[in-house]
């Protein structure tokens, strides 16, 4: 029986522990996912040179049955499936040795943009951590000439703060879930999840709708949070916690890791302080630390001349505009080029200098001062 190609892909990706490298090796020998499921256990053992539990016929048949139902589910709910061989698979994540073979997503976020920043931390965030996260993301939105994708895990505390801050500052954000897209955990964040999707972000997971939610999923999904990004920021963490696990994974993936230091007596700064002390993370105390460490350009600030010098009359504006565009000019130059009497130009310049708008420099020239 010939099934939908997506069915074979989902079934193939459902075999936990099968990495992209192993998958490519299998497919290079077997030609396609369909051939993998059609072959007998003996044929698979011969062509691969050994036995493996995933060759079990009953197991492969079960994966196919579940995949067939999953195809119906994803199509009924407009879920996007991204296979590890697709050109749209996140370019940073595919570099990870243990990247999932299939991603399921709701939303239209570009998962391979110019920059991706993952923000993680404790579920028990303090005002210190919340305020820093909000300030960091607001500043990135204001100072970067591109819109970075903000990635987190939709959990309570720092995660949800990062998602909210991204939404409030018109930045795309992606939430990596530890379960299939048939549910949402925690359910209290359903409204935020909806806003993420409608604002150009995405909900992402490598779990199917039939997969059971358990604690191990949360640690497993951390590899996606780490793998999607250029840099990972740990805002607050106790001495042990999932955020530290994610930081270690990110470091193994050669991602830049940053940690917000805190007082040695603060429980939820212990993990960050330890990362910094062991030189496993860069210290981050301001948005500038991140921008400079990553070598990102800053947005050019365009001076609105009219608003900066709103009290100038028309002739004064002519002189100021000329000085701003030419850096410096002498009285005679201004008089000739602006068709003004030299005496009038001199009088206006003296007044503008008194008002702190221009200043005289050696050589009889004038230039504008930047307003405070």
Residue, then its C-alpha position, 0 to 999 in steps of 0.5 A: x500500500x502506497x501512503x502519502x509521502x508525509x506519512x513516511x516522513x512523520x513515521x521515520x521522524x518518530x523514531x526517537x534517537x535517530x539523529x540527522x546523521x544516522x537518518x542520512x546514512x540510512x536513507x543513502x542506503x535505502x533510497x527513501x523513507x518508504x523503502x525503509x518501511x517496506x523492507x523486511x527486518x532481514x533486508x534492513x540488517x543486511x544493508x546496514x550491517x547489523x540489527x537495531x530495534x527500529x527494524x522491528x516490523x511491529x514497531x515500524x507498522x505502529x509508527x506508520x499507523x500513528x503517522x497516518x493519523x498525524x497527517x490528518x491532524x496537521x492538515x486539519x489544523x493548518x500545522x506546518x511540518x518541516x523535515x530535516x532535509x527541507x530547505x526551510x528547516x532552521x539553518x542553525x538548528x540543523x547544525x546540532x548533532x541531535x536536532x529533531x528530524x521533524x518540526x511541527x509549527x503554528x505561525x509564520x515566523x522565519x526561523x532562520x532570520x538575521x539574528x535569533x536570541x534565546x532567553x531563559x530563566x527560572x519560573x520563579x522570576x523576581x522583579x530584578x529578572x523581569x525588569x532586566x528582561x523587559x529592558x533588554x528586549x525593548x532596547x534591542x528593538x530600539x537599537x538594532x537595524x533588524x528584528x531579532x527573533x526572540x525564542x523561549x519556552x512559554x513557561x512561567x517566569x522569565x520565559x513568558x516575560x521574554x515573549x510578552x516583551x517581544x510582542x510589546x516591542x513588535x519583535x517576532x517571538x517563537x515558543x518551543x513547546x514540550x508537547x504536541x500542538x493538540x494542547x497547550x501547557x501551561x494553559x494560562x498562557x493560551x492568550x499569549x500563545x494566540x498573540x504570538x501566532x497572530x503577530x508573526x511568531x510561532x509555536x514550535x515542537x518536535x512532538x506529535x499530537x499522540x505523544x504523552x506529556x511528561x517531565x522529560x519532554x521539557x529537558x529534551x525540548x531545551x536542545x531546540x531552544x539552544x539550537x535555534x539561536x545565535x546566543x542564549x541569555x540566562x536571566x535568573x536561575x537557582x543553583x540547579x535548573x532547566x535554564x542551566x541545562x539549556x546553557x550547557x547545551x548551547x555551549x556545546x553547540x558553540x553558541x554564545x552564552x550570557x548570564x545576568x549576575x546578581x547578589x551572592x545571597x540571592x537564590x535565583x542568581x546562584x546559577x547565573x553567578x556560577x556560570x560567570x565564575x566558571x567562565x561558561x557565560x559572558x557577564x551581561x549587565x546591559x543591552x550594550x554588552x550583548x550588542x557589542x559582544x555579538x558584533x551587531x550593528x546599531x540602528x542609525x539615528x536620523x535627526x529630525x532637524x525641525x523637531x530639534x530646532x522647533x523655535x527657529x524662524x525661516x531664515x534661522x532655519x536656512x542657516x542651521x540647515x546649511x551648517x548641518x549639511x556642510x559641517x562648518x561655514x563662514x559668514x561670507x559663504x552663508x551670505x552668498x549661498x543663501x542670498x542674504x546680507x552678510x550683516x544679517x547673517x552675522x547678526x543671526x549667528x551671534x544670536x544663535x550662538x547665544x542660544x546655544x545652537x551654533x558655536x564659532x570655531x577658529x578661522x571665523x567659521x561656525x558650526x551647529x551644536x548637537x542639542x542636549 
